[in-house]
Amino acid sequence: MNTQANPIEIETDGEGQLDAGFLFASFKNTGTTIALVNGVILAPGEAKGYPFVGKVYQAIPYQAQESSLRILYTL
């Protein structure tokens, strides 16, 4: 069987972006202060998902600020 998807999981305390072209992503704030995902506040312990919708997503920026983010995405 030929596997198409490539799941990637990272943990970061910095800023960056998921480059355009991912199929699915989830962000969880694992730290103790707020973080920003796509310009929206993500409180400690909260998670935000970008589910598979049949098309690839545009780039999504994130800033862990003084927190930590666990990011899972599929190419």
N, C-alpha and C positions, 0 to 999 in steps of 0.2 A: 504494500500500500504506500502510495506517495503522499507524505505529509505536506500540507500547504501552509499551515499557520506556524508562526514562530513566537511562542509566548516568552516574554522577557519580564523579569521582576527586579526592581532596584529599590534601594533605600537611599535617600538623600537629605542633606540639611542645607542645600544650596538652592540656586535658581537655575532655570533652564526652560526647555520646551520639549514636548513630544513633537517630533517632526511630522509634517503632513504625510498621510498615507497609512496610518494605523487603522485597524479594523475594530478594536475594542480597547478600552482602557478603564482602569479604576485607580483612584487616589485615596489614600487613607492618611489622616493626620495622626501619627503615632507619637507626637511630641506633646508639650504642655502649654504651648501658646498657639495663636492663630497662624494659619498659612493662607496663601492665595493660590487658587487654581482657576485659570481662565478669567482672572480679575474678580473672582468671587471668594469671600471669606470662607475658610474651612476651619471650623472650631476643633479643638483637641478631641480626638476620639471619633470625629465624623468622617464619613466616606462619601465619595462622589463617583458616579460611574458614567461612562460613555459607552452604551451597549452597541452591539453589532446592529447596524441598520441597513445593510446591503450595499453600502458605499463606504469608501474610505473617508476619514475625517481630515479636516484642515489642522494645522499646527495648534497645539494647546500650550500656552505658557504656564509656568508654575513658579512660585517663590515660597520656599519653606520658612523664610524669615528667620526667627529664632527657634523654630520647631523642627520636626522631622516628617518626611513624607515617604510612605511606601507606595510604589507605583508598579502596577501590573499592566502590561499592554501586549497586544498581539499584532504582528505585522502580517 
